[in-house]
Amino acid sequence: MNNIKKTYRTEETKKKLINRLNRINGQINGVKKMIDEDTYCNDILIQLSAIKNSVQSLSNELLDSHLRTCITKDLKNGNQKAIDEVVNLFKKFNN
C-alpha cells in the first residue's frame, strides 16, 4: 500500500524554492572551486557559514509553510499525529 504524503505547490512556489536551491548549489560549487584553488581557510569558512544560513533560511520558509498548510489541514481533519510530526521536526532542527 502506498501511503506517501505529498505537498502540492503552485508553480510560482516551486520556482521560488528551486531558485533558492540553485543559489545554494552555486555557493557550494564556489566553495569547491575555492578549495581547488587553495583559498585561505578563513575565506572558505565564511562561505560555508553563508551556505549554512541560506539552508537554514530555506528550511525556515518550508517549515512555516508546512505548519500553515499541511499541519493545519491535518489537525482540522482530526489527525492528532500531526503534532508528533511537528515535535519530531523541531527535535531535528535543534540538533
Phi and psi restraints in degrees (range 20) as a CNS / XPLOR table:
assign (resid 1 and name C) (resid 2 and name N)
       (resid 2 and name CA) (resid 2 and name C) 1.0 -98.1 20.0 2
assign (resid 2 and name N) (resid 2 and name CA)
       (resid 2 and name C) (resid 3 and name N) 1.0 105.4 20.0 2
assign (resid 2 and name C) (resid 3 and name N)
       (resid 3 and name CA) (resid 3 and name C) 1.0 -110.2 20.0 2
assign (resid 3 and name N) (resid 3 and name CA)
       (resid 3 and name C) (resid 4 and name N) 1.0 31.7 20.0 2
assign (resid 3 and name C) (resid 4 and name N)
       (resid 4 and name CA) (resid 4 and name C) 1.0 -74.5 20.0 2
assign (resid 4 and name N) (resid 4 and name CA)
       (resid 4 and name C) (resid 5 and name N) 1.0 123.6 20.0 2
assign (resid 4 and name C) (resid 5 and name N)
       (resid 5 and name CA) (resid 5 and name C) 1.0 -80.5 20.0 2
assign (resid 5 and name N) (resid 5 and name CA)
       (resid 5 and name C) (resid 6 and name N) 1.0 149.8 20.0 2
assign (resid 5 and name C) (resid 6 and name N)
       (resid 6 and name CA) (resid 6 and name C) 1.0 -133.4 20.0 2
assign (resid 6 and name N) (resid 6 and name CA)
       (resid 6 and name C) (resid 7 and name N) 1.0 152.7 20.0 2
assign (resid 6 and name C) (resid 7 and name N)
       (resid 7 and name CA) (resid 7 and name C) 1.0 -117.9 20.0 2
assign (resid 7 and name N) (resid 7 and name CA)
       (resid 7 and name C) (resid 8 and name N) 1.0 116.3 20.0 2
assign (resid 7 and name C) (resid 8 and name N)
       (resid 8 and name CA) (resid 8 and name C) 1.0 -88.9 20.0 2
assign (resid 8 and name N) (resid 8 and name CA)
       (resid 8 and name C) (resid 9 and name N) 1.0 125.9 20.0 2
assign (resid 8 and name C) (resid 9 and name N)
       (resid 9 and name CA) (resid 9 and name C) 1.0 -115.6 20.0 2
assign (resid 9 and name N) (resid 9 and name CA)
       (resid 9 and name C) (resid 10 and name N) 1.0 154.4 20.0 2
assign (resid 9 and name C) (resid 10 and name N)
       (resid 10 and name CA) (resid 10 and name C) 1.0 -69.0 20.0 2
assign (resid 10 and name N) (resid 10 and name CA)
       (resid 10 and name C) (resid 11 and name N) 1.0 159.5 20.0 2
assign (resid 10 and name C) (resid 11 and name N)
       (resid 11 and name CA) (resid 11 and name C) 1.0 -61.0 20.0 2
assign (resid 11 and name N) (resid 11 and name CA)
       (resid 11 and name C) (resid 12 and name N) 1.0 -36.9 20.0 2
assign (resid 11 and name C) (resid 12 and name N)
       (resid 12 and name CA) (resid 12 and name C) 1.0 -63.1 20.0 2
assign (resid 12 and name N) (resid 12 and name CA)
       (resid 12 and name C) (resid 13 and name N) 1.0 -43.9 20.0 2
assign (resid 12 and name C) (resid 13 and name N)
       (resid 13 and name CA) (resid 13 and name C) 1.0 -65.0 20.0 2
assign (resid 13 and name N) (resid 13 and name CA)
       (resid 13 and name C) (resid 14 and name N) 1.0 -44.4 20.0 2
assign (resid 13 and name C) (resid 14 and name N)
       (resid 14 and name CA) (resid 14 and name C) 1.0 -59.0 20.0 2
assign (resid 14 and name N) (resid 14 and name CA)
       (resid 14 and name C) (resid 15 and name N) 1.0 -45.1 20.0 2
assign (resid 14 and name C) (resid 15 and name N)
       (resid 15 and name CA) (resid 15 and name C) 1.0 -60.7 20.0 2
assign (resid 15 and name N) (resid 15 and name CA)
       (resid 15 and name C) (resid 16 and name N) 1.0 -43.3 20.0 2
assign (resid 15 and name C) (resid 16 and name N)
       (resid 16 and name CA) (resid 16 and name C) 1.0 -62.1 20.0 2
assign (resid 16 and name N) (resid 16 and name CA)
       (resid 16 and name C) (resid 17 and name N) 1.0 -46.1 20.0 2
assign (resid 16 and name C) (resid 17 and name N)
       (resid 17 and name CA) (resid 17 and name C) 1.0 -66.2 20.0 2
assign (resid 17 and name N) (resid 17 and name CA)
       (resid 17 and name C) (resid 18 and name N) 1.0 -43.3 20.0 2
assign (resid 17 and name C) (resid 18 and name N)
       (resid 18 and name CA) (resid 18 and name C) 1.0 -63.8 20.0 2
assign (resid 18 and name N) (resid 18 and name CA)
       (resid 18 and name C) (resid 19 and name N) 1.0 -39.3 20.0 2
assign (resid 18 and name C) (resid 19 and name N)
       (resid 19 and name CA) (resid 19 and name C) 1.0 -61.2 20.0 2
assign (resid 19 and name N) (resid 19 and name CA)
       (resid 19 and name C) (resid 20 and name N) 1.0 -40.4 20.0 2
assign (resid 19 and name C) (resid 20 and name N)
       (resid 20 and name CA) (resid 20 and name C) 1.0 -66.1 20.0 2
assign (resid 20 and name N) (resid 20 and name CA)
       (resid 20 and name C) (resid 21 and name N) 1.0 -41.3 20.0 2
assign (resid 20 and name C) (resid 21 and name N)
       (resid 21 and name CA) (resid 21 and name C) 1.0 -64.4 20.0 2
assign (resid 21 and name N) (resid 21 and name CA)
       (resid 21 and name C) (resid 22 and name N) 1.0 -38.2 20.0 2
assign (resid 21 and name C) (resid 22 and name N)
       (resid 22 and name CA) (resid 22 and name C) 1.0 -63.9 20.0 2
assign (resid 22 and name N) (resid 22 and name CA)
       (resid 22 and name C) (resid 23 and name N) 1.0 -38.2 20.0 2
assign (resid 22 and name C) (resid 23 and name N)
       (resid 23 and name CA) (resid 23 and name C) 1.0 -64.3 20.0 2
assign (resid 23 and name N) (resid 23 and name CA)
       (resid 23 and name C) (resid 24 and name N) 1.0 -42.4 20.0 2
assign (resid 23 and name C) (resid 24 and name N)
       (resid 24 and name CA) (resid 24 and name C) 1.0 -62.6 20.0 2
assign (resid 24 and name N) (resid 24 and name CA)
       (resid 24 and name C) (resid 25 and name N) 1.0 -43.3 20.0 2
assign (resid 24 and name C) (resid 25 and name N)
       (resid 25 and name CA) (resid 25 and name C) 1.0 -60.1 20.0 2
assign (resid 25 and name N) (resid 25 and name CA)
       (resid 25 and name C) (resid 26 and name N) 1.0 -40.1 20.0 2
assign (resid 25 and name C) (resid 26 and name N)
       (resid 26 and name CA) (resid 26 and name C) 1.0 -62.2 20.0 2
assign (resid 26 and name N) (resid 26 and name CA)
       (resid 26 and name C) (resid 27 and name N) 1.0 -40.7 20.0 2
assign (resid 26 and name C) (resid 27 and name N)
       (resid 27 and name CA) (resid 27 and name C) 1.0 -62.5 20.0 2
assign (resid 27 and name N) (resid 27 and name CA)
       (resid 27 and name C) (resid 28 and name N) 1.0 -43.2 20.0 2
assign (resid 27 and name C) (resid 28 and name N)
       (resid 28 and name CA) (resid 28 and name C) 1.0 -63.7 20.0 2
assign (resid 28 and name N) (resid 28 and name CA)
       (resid 28 and name C) (resid 29 and name N) 1.0 -43.8 20.0 2
assign (resid 28 and name C) (resid 29 and name N)
       (resid 29 and name CA) (resid 29 and name C) 1.0 -62.8 20.0 2
assign (resid 29 and name N) (resid 29 and name CA)
       (resid 29 and name C) (resid 30 and name N) 1.0 -34.8 20.0 2
assign (resid 29 and name C) (resid 30 and name N)
       (resid 30 and name CA) (resid 30 and name C) 1.0 -63.1 20.0 2
assign (resid 30 and name N) (resid 30 and name CA)
       (resid 30 and name C) (resid 31 and name N) 1.0 -39.3 20.0 2
assign (resid 30 and name C) (resid 31 and name N)
       (resid 31 and name CA) (resid 31 and name C) 1.0 -67.3 20.0 2
assign (resid 31 and name N) (resid 31 and name CA)
       (resid 31 and name C) (resid 32 and name N) 1.0 -40.0 20.0 2
assign (resid 31 and name C) (resid 32 and name N)
       (resid 32 and name CA) (resid 32 and name C) 1.0 -57.3 20.0 2
assign (resid 32 and name N) (resid 32 and name CA)
       (resid 32 and name C) (resid 33 and name N) 1.0 -44.7 20.0 2
assign (resid 32 and name C) (resid 33 and name N)
       (resid 33 and name CA) (resid 33 and name C) 1.0 -64.3 20.0 2
assign (resid 33 and name N) (resid 33 and name CA)
       (resid 33 and name C) (resid 34 and name N) 1.0 -40.9 20.0 2
assign (resid 33 and name C) (resid 34 and name N)
       (resid 34 and name CA) (resid 34 and name C) 1.0 -60.3 20.0 2
assign (resid 34 and name N) (resid 34 and name CA)
       (resid 34 and name C) (resid 35 and name N) 1.0 -42.8 20.0 2
assign (resid 34 and name C) (resid 35 and name N)
       (resid 35 and name CA) (resid 35 and name C) 1.0 -64.9 20.0 2
assign (resid 35 and name N) (resid 35 and name CA)
       (resid 35 and name C) (resid 36 and name N) 1.0 -44.6 20.0 2
assign (resid 35 and name C) (resid 36 and name N)
       (resid 36 and name CA) (resid 36 and name C) 1.0 -60.7 20.0 2
assign (resid 36 and name N) (resid 36 and name CA)
       (resid 36 and name C) (resid 37 and name N) 1.0 -32.6 20.0 2
assign (resid 36 and name C) (resid 37 and name N)
       (resid 37 and name CA) (resid 37 and name C) 1.0 -93.1 20.0 2
assign (resid 37 and name N) (resid 37 and name CA)
       (resid 37 and name C) (resid 38 and name N) 1.0 11.6 20.0 2
assign (resid 37 and name C) (resid 38 and name N)
       (resid 38 and name CA) (resid 38 and name C) 1.0 58.2 20.0 2
assign (resid 38 and name N) (resid 38 and name CA)
       (resid 38 and name C) (resid 39 and name N) 1.0 38.7 20.0 2
assign (resid 38 and name C) (resid 39 and name N)
       (resid 39 and name CA) (resid 39 and name C) 1.0 -64.3 20.0 2
assign (resid 39 and name N) (resid 39 and name CA)
       (resid 39 and name C) (resid 40 and name N) 1.0 147.2 20.0 2
assign (resid 39 and name C) (resid 40 and name N)
       (resid 40 and name CA) (resid 40 and name C) 1.0 -55.2 20.0 2
assign (resid 40 and name N) (resid 40 and name CA)
       (resid 40 and name C) (resid 41 and name N) 1.0 135.9 20.0 2
assign (resid 40 and name C) (resid 41 and name N)
       (resid 41 and name CA) (resid 41 and name C) 1.0 -51.4 20.0 2
assign (resid 41 and name N) (resid 41 and name CA)
       (resid 41 and name C) (resid 42 and name N) 1.0 -44.7 20.0 2
assign (resid 41 and name C) (resid 42 and name N)
       (resid 42 and name CA) (resid 42 and name C) 1.0 -58.2 20.0 2
assign (resid 42 and name N) (resid 42 and name CA)
       (resid 42 and name C) (resid 43 and name N) 1.0 -41.2 20.0 2
assign (resid 42 and name C) (resid 43 and name N)
       (resid 43 and name CA) (resid 43 and name C) 1.0 -66.0 20.0 2
assign (resid 43 and name N) (resid 43 and name CA)
       (resid 43 and name C) (resid 44 and name N) 1.0 -38.5 20.0 2
assign (resid 43 and name C) (resid 44 and name N)
       (resid 44 and name CA) (resid 44 and name C) 1.0 -66.8 20.0 2
assign (resid 44 and name N) (resid 44 and name CA)
       (resid 44 and name C) (resid 45 and name N) 1.0 -43.0 20.0 2
assign (resid 44 and name C) (resid 45 and name N)
       (resid 45 and name CA) (resid 45 and name C) 1.0 -62.0 20.0 2
assign (resid 45 and name N) (resid 45 and name CA)
       (resid 45 and name C) (resid 46 and name N) 1.0 -37.3 20.0 2
assign (resid 45 and name C) (resid 46 and name N)
       (resid 46 and name CA) (resid 46 and name C) 1.0 -62.8 20.0 2
assign (resid 46 and name N) (resid 46 and name CA)
       (resid 46 and name C) (resid 47 and name N) 1.0 -42.4 20.0 2
assign (resid 46 and name C) (resid 47 and name N)
       (resid 47 and name CA) (resid 47 and name C) 1.0 -66.4 20.0 2
assign (resid 47 and name N) (resid 47 and name CA)
       (resid 47 and name C) (resid 48 and name N) 1.0 -38.4 20.0 2
assign (resid 47 and name C) (resid 48 and name N)
       (resid 48 and name CA) (resid 48 and name C) 1.0 -63.4 20.0 2
assign (resid 48 and name N) (resid 48 and name CA)
       (resid 48 and name C) (resid 49 and name N) 1.0 -37.3 20.0 2
assign (resid 48 and name C) (resid 49 and name N)
       (resid 49 and name CA) (resid 49 and name C) 1.0 -64.0 20.0 2
assign (resid 49 and name N) (resid 49 and name CA)
       (resid 49 and name C) (resid 50 and name N) 1.0 -40.0 20.0 2
assign (resid 49 and name C) (resid 50 and name N)
       (resid 50 and name CA) (resid 50 and name C) 1.0 -63.8 20.0 2
assign (resid 50 and name N) (resid 50 and name CA)
       (resid 50 and name C) (resid 51 and name N) 1.0 -39.9 20.0 2
assign (resid 50 and name C) (resid 51 and name N)
       (resid 51 and name CA) (resid 51 and name C) 1.0 -63.8 20.0 2
assign (resid 51 and name N) (resid 51 and name CA)
       (resid 51 and name C) (resid 52 and name N) 1.0 -45.1 20.0 2
assign (resid 51 and name C) (resid 52 and name N)
       (resid 52 and name CA) (resid 52 and name C) 1.0 -57.8 20.0 2
assign (resid 52 and name N) (resid 52 and name CA)
       (resid 52 and name C) (resid 53 and name N) 1.0 -43.6 20.0 2
assign (resid 52 and name C) (resid 53 and name N)
       (resid 53 and name CA) (resid 53 and name C) 1.0 -65.6 20.0 2
assign (resid 53 and name N) (resid 53 and name CA)
       (resid 53 and name C) (resid 54 and name N) 1.0 -37.9 20.0 2
assign (resid 53 and name C) (resid 54 and name N)
       (resid 54 and name CA) (resid 54 and name C) 1.0 -64.9 20.0 2
assign (resid 54 and name N) (resid 54 and name CA)
       (resid 54 and name C) (resid 55 and name N) 1.0 -44.0 20.0 2
assign (resid 54 and name C) (resid 55 and name N)
       (resid 55 and name CA) (resid 55 and name C) 1.0 -65.4 20.0 2
assign (resid 55 and name N) (resid 55 and name CA)
       (resid 55 and name C) (resid 56 and name N) 1.0 -41.6 20.0 2
assign (resid 55 and name C) (resid 56 and name N)
       (resid 56 and name CA) (resid 56 and name C) 1.0 -62.9 20.0 2
assign (resid 56 and name N) (resid 56 and name CA)
       (resid 56 and name C) (resid 57 and name N) 1.0 -41.6 20.0 2
assign (resid 56 and name C) (resid 57 and name N)
       (resid 57 and name CA) (resid 57 and name C) 1.0 -63.4 20.0 2
assign (resid 57 and name N) (resid 57 and name CA)
       (resid 57 and name C) (resid 58 and name N) 1.0 -43.5 20.0 2
assign (resid 57 and name C) (resid 58 and name N)
       (resid 58 and name CA) (resid 58 and name C) 1.0 -64.0 20.0 2
assign (resid 58 and name N) (resid 58 and name CA)
       (resid 58 and name C) (resid 59 and name N) 1.0 -42.5 20.0 2
assign (resid 58 and name C) (resid 59 and name N)
       (resid 59 and name CA) (resid 59 and name C) 1.0 -60.8 20.0 2
assign (resid 59 and name N) (resid 59 and name CA)
       (resid 59 and name C) (resid 60 and name N) 1.0 -43.1 20.0 2
assign (resid 59 and name C) (resid 60 and name N)
       (resid 60 and name CA) (resid 60 and name C) 1.0 -63.3 20.0 2
assign (resid 60 and name N) (resid 60 and name CA)
       (resid 60 and name C) (resid 61 and name N) 1.0 -39.3 20.0 2
assign (resid 60 and name C) (resid 61 and name N)
       (resid 61 and name CA) (resid 61 and name C) 1.0 -64.1 20.0 2
assign (resid 61 and name N) (resid 61 and name CA)
       (resid 61 and name C) (resid 62 and name N) 1.0 -44.6 20.0 2
assign (resid 61 and name C) (resid 62 and name N)
       (resid 62 and name CA) (resid 62 and name C) 1.0 -66.2 20.0 2
assign (resid 62 and name N) (resid 62 and name CA)
       (resid 62 and name C) (resid 63 and name N) 1.0 -39.3 20.0 2
assign (resid 62 and name C) (resid 63 and name N)
       (resid 63 and name CA) (resid 63 and name C) 1.0 -63.4 20.0 2
assign (resid 63 and name N) (resid 63 and name CA)
       (resid 63 and name C) (resid 64 and name N) 1.0 -44.4 20.0 2
assign (resid 63 and name C) (resid 64 and name N)
       (resid 64 and name CA) (resid 64 and name C) 1.0 -58.4 20.0 2
assign (resid 64 and name N) (resid 64 and name CA)
       (resid 64 and name C) (resid 65 and name N) 1.0 -47.0 20.0 2
assign (resid 64 and name C) (resid 65 and name N)
       (resid 65 and name CA) (resid 65 and name C) 1.0 -62.9 20.0 2
assign (resid 65 and name N) (resid 65 and name CA)
       (resid 65 and name C) (resid 66 and name N) 1.0 -42.8 20.0 2
assign (resid 65 and name C) (resid 66 and name N)
       (resid 66 and name CA) (resid 66 and name C) 1.0 -61.1 20.0 2
assign (resid 66 and name N) (resid 66 and name CA)
       (resid 66 and name C) (resid 67 and name N) 1.0 -43.9 20.0 2
assign (resid 66 and name C) (resid 67 and name N)
       (resid 67 and name CA) (resid 67 and name C) 1.0 -66.1 20.0 2
assign (resid 67 and name N) (resid 67 and name CA)
       (resid 67 and name C) (resid 68 and name N) 1.0 -40.0 20.0 2
assign (resid 67 and name C) (resid 68 and name N)
       (resid 68 and name CA) (resid 68 and name C) 1.0 -76.9 20.0 2
assign (resid 68 and name N) (resid 68 and name CA)
       (resid 68 and name C) (resid 69 and name N) 1.0 -21.8 20.0 2
assign (resid 68 and name C) (resid 69 and name N)
       (resid 69 and name CA) (resid 69 and name C) 1.0 -113.8 20.0 2
assign (resid 69 and name N) (resid 69 and name CA)
       (resid 69 and name C) (resid 70 and name N) 1.0 -75.2 20.0 2
assign (resid 69 and name C) (resid 70 and name N)
       (resid 70 and name CA) (resid 70 and name C) 1.0 -59.8 20.0 2
assign (resid 70 and name N) (resid 70 and name CA)
       (resid 70 and name C) (resid 71 and name N) 1.0 -51.4 20.0 2
assign (resid 70 and name C) (resid 71 and name N)
       (resid 71 and name CA) (resid 71 and name C) 1.0 -67.4 20.0 2
assign (resid 71 and name N) (resid 71 and name CA)
       (resid 71 and name C) (resid 72 and name N) 1.0 -42.4 20.0 2
assign (resid 71 and name C) (resid 72 and name N)
       (resid 72 and name CA) (resid 72 and name C) 1.0 -59.1 20.0 2
assign (resid 72 and name N) (resid 72 and name CA)
       (resid 72 and name C) (resid 73 and name N) 1.0 -43.9 20.0 2
assign (resid 72 and name C) (resid 73 and name N)
       (resid 73 and name CA) (resid 73 and name C) 1.0 -62.3 20.0 2
assign (resid 73 and name N) (resid 73 and name CA)
       (resid 73 and name C) (resid 74 and name N) 1.0 -46.1 20.0 2
assign (resid 73 and name C) (resid 74 and name N)
       (resid 74 and name CA) (resid 74 and name C) 1.0 -60.2 20.0 2
assign (resid 74 and name N) (resid 74 and name CA)
       (resid 74 and name C) (resid 75 and name N) 1.0 -44.1 20.0 2
assign (resid 74 and name C) (resid 75 and name N)
       (resid 75 and name CA) (resid 75 and name C) 1.0 -65.8 20.0 2
assign (resid 75 and name N) (resid 75 and name CA)
       (resid 75 and name C) (resid 76 and name N) 1.0 -40.2 20.0 2
assign (resid 75 and name C) (resid 76 and name N)
       (resid 76 and name CA) (resid 76 and name C) 1.0 -62.8 20.0 2
assign (resid 76 and name N) (resid 76 and name CA)
       (resid 76 and name C) (resid 77 and name N) 1.0 -30.0 20.0 2
assign (resid 76 and name C) (resid 77 and name N)
       (resid 77 and name CA) (resid 77 and name C) 1.0 -88.4 20.0 2
assign (resid 77 and name N) (resid 77 and name CA)
       (resid 77 and name C) (resid 78 and name N) 1.0 7.5 20.0 2
assign (resid 77 and name C) (resid 78 and name N)
       (resid 78 and name CA) (resid 78 and name C) 1.0 84.5 20.0 2
assign (resid 78 and name N) (resid 78 and name CA)
       (resid 78 and name C) (resid 79 and name N) 1.0 10.4 20.0 2
assign (resid 78 and name C) (resid 79 and name N)
       (resid 79 and name CA) (resid 79 and name C) 1.0 -84.6 20.0 2
assign (resid 79 and name N) (resid 79 and name CA)
       (resid 79 and name C) (resid 80 and name N) 1.0 93.0 20.0 2
assign (resid 79 and name C) (resid 80 and name N)
       (resid 80 and name CA) (resid 80 and name C) 1.0 -73.1 20.0 2
assign (resid 80 and name N) (resid 80 and name CA)
       (resid 80 and name C) (resid 81 and name N) 1.0 -14.5 20.0 2
assign (resid 80 and name C) (resid 81 and name N)
       (resid 81 and name CA) (resid 81 and name C) 1.0 -66.2 20.0 2
assign (resid 81 and name N) (resid 81 and name CA)
       (resid 81 and name C) (resid 82 and name N) 1.0 -16.5 20.0 2
assign (resid 81 and name C) (resid 82 and name N)
       (resid 82 and name CA) (resid 82 and name C) 1.0 -61.6 20.0 2
assign (resid 82 and name N) (resid 82 and name CA)
       (resid 82 and name C) (resid 83 and name N) 1.0 -31.2 20.0 2
assign (resid 82 and name C) (resid 83 and name N)
       (resid 83 and name CA) (resid 83 and name C) 1.0 -65.5 20.0 2
assign (resid 83 and name N) (resid 83 and name CA)
       (resid 83 and name C) (resid 84 and name N) 1.0 -42.4 20.0 2
assign (resid 83 and name C) (resid 84 and name N)
       (resid 84 and name CA) (resid 84 and name C) 1.0 -60.4 20.0 2
assign (resid 84 and name N) (resid 84 and name CA)
       (resid 84 and name C) (resid 85 and name N) 1.0 -40.2 20.0 2
assign (resid 84 and name C) (resid 85 and name N)
       (resid 85 and name CA) (resid 85 and name C) 1.0 -59.6 20.0 2
assign (resid 85 and name N) (resid 85 and name CA)
       (resid 85 and name C) (resid 86 and name N) 1.0 -45.1 20.0 2
assign (resid 85 and name C) (resid 86 and name N)
       (resid 86 and name CA) (resid 86 and name C) 1.0 -65.2 20.0 2
assign (resid 86 and name N) (resid 86 and name CA)
       (resid 86 and name C) (resid 87 and name N) 1.0 -43.6 20.0 2
assign (resid 86 and name C) (resid 87 and name N)
       (resid 87 and name CA) (resid 87 and name C) 1.0 -59.2 20.0 2
assign (resid 87 and name N) (resid 87 and name CA)
       (resid 87 and name C) (resid 88 and name N) 1.0 -44.8 20.0 2
assign (resid 87 and name C) (resid 88 and name N)
       (resid 88 and name CA) (resid 88 and name C) 1.0 -65.1 20.0 2
assign (resid 88 and name N) (resid 88 and name CA)
       (resid 88 and name C) (resid 89 and name N) 1.0 -36.1 20.0 2
assign (resid 88 and name C) (resid 89 and name N)
       (resid 89 and name CA) (resid 89 and name C) 1.0 -62.7 20.0 2
assign (resid 89 and name N) (resid 89 and name CA)
       (resid 89 and name C) (resid 90 and name N) 1.0 -45.5 20.0 2
assign (resid 89 and name C) (resid 90 and name N)
       (resid 90 and name CA) (resid 90 and name C) 1.0 -64.5 20.0 2
assign (resid 90 and name N) (resid 90 and name CA)
       (resid 90 and name C) (resid 91 and name N) 1.0 -34.8 20.0 2
assign (resid 90 and name C) (resid 91 and name N)
       (resid 91 and name CA) (resid 91 and name C) 1.0 -62.6 20.0 2
assign (resid 91 and name N) (resid 91 and name CA)
       (resid 91 and name C) (resid 92 and name N) 1.0 -42.7 20.0 2
assign (resid 91 and name C) (resid 92 and name N)
       (resid 92 and name CA) (resid 92 and name C) 1.0 -64.4 20.0 2
assign (resid 92 and name N) (resid 92 and name CA)
       (resid 92 and name C) (resid 93 and name N) 1.0 -39.3 20.0 2
assign (resid 92 and name C) (resid 93 and name N)
       (resid 93 and name CA) (resid 93 and name C) 1.0 -69.4 20.0 2
assign (resid 93 and name N) (resid 93 and name CA)
       (resid 93 and name C) (resid 94 and name N) 1.0 -25.1 20.0 2
assign (resid 93 and name C) (resid 94 and name N)
       (resid 94 and name CA) (resid 94 and name C) 1.0 -94.7 20.0 2
assign (resid 94 and name N) (resid 94 and name CA)
       (resid 94 and name C) (resid 95 and name N) 1.0 5.7 20.0 2
